[in-house]
């Protein structure tokens, strides 16, 4: 079936704009859905806007069915909104890459010039770069302005020892966010020590509003079922926002209902609560429906009005102004070589349970259930359960990176790769993070109620029925000493292992060997 066959709703609502009637066009990618950050001339002159769906892009990875639905539905809705705002719109569908699709348009309409904004993802950028070289007199690239920081100003700082905290403080000073002159409001740069509480039993968690799919989204769902039935995840019960109006509603809801508790329970996990008090706005932040300064400034205003505590607001600002901006700069500086980073030389395939969710380990069940069903779980489940388990089971970090990229609805390579290869797996050898993010079952037990419902005992360290995180963790400490000695402050864990009895060490090794031998690996 042709790529155009699933565009009947768009074709019926947006009258055909003949590109021959225009000499200037702007190509809008699926993660650049906000014209307010484009140059003034775009809004003033209202050139032809070109949107494009690439079948080839959708097949580069087995992207979560809800991710494909979200990306395409959001772009279709945005194209329709642009048309209603007075822009001529040309909605193109191609079986090829974005670059090839642009060539199709430029070759057919020889009088048309095209302006595009630098893509966030490397492969798309390289594909369109080739087009720019071929049509150098007709194609113009402009900088990506969906972020706070100018990459060129910062990327030379990316090296071992330069941490996010240094960058974050400079960005606070540059923006004036939560600052009193040159000093941070409250005399503290961060409130991590106040943001590590576990969720009390019976504590009420507000639901995140969901949205019923309209006819535009329904058509995308039909496309996904027809074309991507073998992809990861569930397509049923799609409820994400797909318009800016809906995304702004979710922002309001977060500020009013969950921001107060976001800070204290930022690292908490609870059974059947995949979002807790997290904003879940990363989906809309990463495709442009929301802008980073909008979220930060709304949160800061809530603090100034006495409606949210400083620890919650600073924690949110640090995630967006600090971490999100920092990892983008890391990506720009480290690509493309970092794609092959594997400091610990792990070569085992991804555990099969990452696809099926079938495991007796309750923490993994809970973390994977949400991803398979909705393409989302919050950052501690991603970091301290899923990435932790991948590390401890000696899984190739590049396989984990690939899984995160296609399994999460909010995932794009620029945000996933630094978090997985740089932070959680230590695959870059310590450039982004000072240590591998691994832990025993004690951390999971402290920050969640998962262990109470698990078939394994978190208090048992080795042998049958023991929590696998316990012995896998100490085995990792022993076998990956170099990773812990990169930063001297982490070598005490190696010393603790060395002080264990020979009998204890033997039990750790035997339990680890038995578990890894029984662990099925995905081979697809």
C-alpha positions, -999 to 999 in steps of 0.1 A, spaced: 0 0 0 14 34 -9 26 59 17 -1 83 6 -30 59 13 -31 67 50 -33 105 45 -69 108 35 -78 129 66 -49 154 58 -57 155 21 -94 162 29 -86 190 53 -56 208 37 -62 219 1 -34 210 -23 -7 238 -25 12 235 -57 49 241 -49 53 255 -85 35 285 -72 62 293 -46 98 301 -48 105 297 -10 98 268 13 106 257 49 110 220 58 96 213 92 107 180 109 86 159 132 105 171 163 105 209 154 67 215 158 68 251 170 71 280 146 77 305 174 114 297 176 119 299 138 133 332 123 108 361 121 106 360 83 89 326 85 60 340 105 59 373 86 62 359 50 44 326 56 63 306 30 53 271 19 57 247 48 68 212 38 61 183 61 73 148 54 66 113 65 94 89 58 86 52 57 123 44 57 128 63 89 100 44 106 117 11 97 152 19 108 144 5 143 114 -14 156 100 18 172 73 14 198 39 15 181 28 43 203 60 63 194 52 61 157 16 70 164 26 100 186 52 113 161 30 111 130 -2 122 147 15 152 163 30 163 130 -3 159 111 -21 180 137 6 206 136 5 208 98 -33 213 100 -29 240 126 -4 258 104 -28 257 75 -55 272 96 -31 299 107 -27 310 70 4 290 60 4 271 26 12 235 35 27 207 13 24 174 31 47 149 15 50 111 20 80 91 8 91 55 11 127 68 13 147 88 39 141 124 46 170 134 24 157 114 -5 123 128 1 136 163 -1 154 154 -34 120 141 -47 105 175 -40 134 196 -53 137 176 -86 99 179 -93 97 216 -84 128 232 -99 119 268 -90 116 260 -53 142 269 -27 142 252 7 153 263 42 156 237 70 166 238 107 196 216 118 181 182 127 187 171 163 195 135 153 227 126 135 215 103 107 188 127 96 213 155 97 238 136 75 210 126 51 200 163 45 236 175 45 240 154 13 211 172 -2 225 206 8 257 198 -11 238 186 -41 215 216 -42 238 242 -27 222 271 -45 187 261 -34 190 246 1 198 267 32 204 254 68 197 275 98 207 267 135 184 247 158 169 271 182 148 247 203 174 247 231 188 272 256 225 267 250 247 275 220 265 242 214 296 260 200 300 279 232 302 248 254 312 217 235 349 221 239 344 216 277 332 180 272 360 160 287 367 138 317 361 158 349 338 184 334 305 176 351 269 188 345 270 207 378 296 232 365 276 238 333 243 240 353 256 268 375 268 288 346 234 284 329 216 295 360 237 326 360 232 331 323 194 328 324 189 343 359 167 314 368 164 310 406 191 335 412 196 364 435 223 383 418 253 359 414 240 337 442 213 310 440 181 316 457 181 297 490 219 298 491 220 263 476 226 252 440 206 220 443 184 202 468 192 166 461 193 158 498 156 168 501 145 148 470 152 112 479 121 102 498 102 70 492 65 72 486 45 67 519 20 39 519 -14 51 507 -1 84 494 -25 98 467 -10 102 432 -31 123 407 -38 108 374 -24 123 342 -51 134 318 -55 113 288 -69 122 254 -93 102 232 -78 97 197 -96 118 170 -100 109 134 -65 121 125 -50 99 151 -73 70 143 -59 70 107 -24 69 120 -33 40 143 -46 21 113 -13 28 95 7 15 125 -13 -17 128 -10 -23 90 27 -14 85 44 -19 119 26 -48 135 59 -65 143 73 -35 162 78 -32 199 50 -25 224 13 -22 224 -7 1 201 -40 -2 220 -52 25 244 -33 55 229 -40 85 251 -11 110 246 -16 146 237 -9 154 200 -15 191 199 1 221 216 -32 230 232 -34 196 248 3 197 258 -3 231 275 -32 216 294 -8 189 307 17 215 317 -10 234 336 -20 201 353 15 193 363 22 227 378 -11 227 397 -13 191 408 21 174 409 49 199 411 46 203 449 54 166 453 77 162 424 109 171 443 106 149 474 95 118 454 116 125 423 135 92 428 107 71 443 92 41 426 59 24 434 39 -6 421 15 3 393 26 40 394 49 45 364 46 83 365 41 93 401 46 131 403 68 134 372 57 158 346 56 133 317 62 164 295 94 151 279 73 138 250 62 173 241 94 190 250 113 167 227 91 173 197 86 211 201 50 213 213 64 227 245 95 247 248 121 243 277 118 279 289 81 277 291 82 248 315 111 263 336 94 297 339 60 283 348 76 263 376 96 293 388 65 315 388 48 288 409 76 291 434 76 329 434 38 328 441 42 305 470 26 275 452 56 252 450 86 245 472 121 254 461 134 218 461 107 207 436 112 237 413 150 236 414 149 199 407 127 204 376 149 233 364 180 212 369 166 184 347 157 208 319 182 237 320 210 215 334 209 179 324 189 181 291 210 209 277 243 192 289 236 159 273 227 176 240 261 193 240 278 160 249 260 144 219 272 171 195 308 169 207 310 131 209 292 119 177 295 98 158 324 78 174 306 75 208 280 52 192 305 24 195 316 32 231 319 0 252 344 7 280 338 -26 298 337 -46 266 304 -63 274 292 -84 245 261 -103 256 228 -96 239 199 -78 255 180 -100 280 148 -113 262 127 -100 291 132 -64 278 109 -74 250 85 -96 268 84 -82 303 83 -119 315 103 -121 347 98 -130 384 117 -99 395 90 -75 405 110 -43 399 117 -54 364 81 -64 358 69 -30 369 94 -10 349 90 -30 317 52 -33 320 48 5 316 73 6 287 57 -22 267 22 -8 273 28 30 270 64 36 260 71 54 292 86 50 326 102 76 348 140 82 350 148 62 381 131 31 366 152 37 335 184 43 354 184 22 386 163 -8 374 166 -13 337 201 1 330 213 -12 363 202 -47 354 217 -44 319 251 -35 334 250 -62 361 242 -89 335 271 -78 313 249 -67 284 264 -48 255 256 -12 262 250 -5 226 222 -30 225 206 -13 256 210 21 239 192 8 208 164 -6 229 159 27 248 158 45 215 130 25 200 111 16 232 104 50 246 79 75 231 100 105 242 133 90 229 155 106 202 192 96 198 205 129 211 188 124 244 190 86 247 227 80 237 243 102 263 220 89 291 227 53 282 263 52 269 275 82 288 257 80 321 240 48 331 263 22 316 296 41 319 304 30 283 323 61 275 348 54 304 339 83 326 336 113 303 300 121 312 297 104 346 321 97 374 310 61 381 287 33 367 252 36 380 248 2 396 234 -9 429 223 -39 449 187 -46 458 190 -24 488 186 8 468 155 -5 450 141 -16 484 148 18 499 132 38 471 102 16 463 77 -9 475 86 -33 448 105 -58 470 75 -65 492 57 -82 462 87 -100 448 94 -137 447 130 -130 456 142 -119 490 160 -86 491 175 -95 524 191 -127 511 224 -120 494 233 -153 476 218 -186 467 184 -198 458 157 -171 464 182 -143 469 176 -110 451 197 -112 419 207 -76 422 226 -84 454 251 -110 441 252 -95 406 262 -62 421 291 -75 440 303 -96 411 302 -65 390 323 -46 416 349 -73 415 351 -77 377 349 -41 368 374 -26 393 388 -3 367 355 15 363 353 22 400 389 33 402 386 59 375 373 81 403 392 75 435 362 82 457 345 51 443 373 26 450 360 20 485 334 -4 470 362 -25 456 378 -25 491 346 -36 506 344 -66 482 380 -75 490 372 -77 527 345 -103 522 353 -139 532 364 -164 506 332 -183 512 311 -153 506 330 -145 474 326 -180 462 288 -178 468 286 -146 449 304 -161 419 284 -193 419 250 -174 422 261 -150 394 272 -178 371 239 -197 376 218 -167 370 235 -156 339 235 -191 324 197 -192 329 191 -157 314 176 -158 280 190 -133 255 172 -117 226 186 -127 193 162 -109 168 
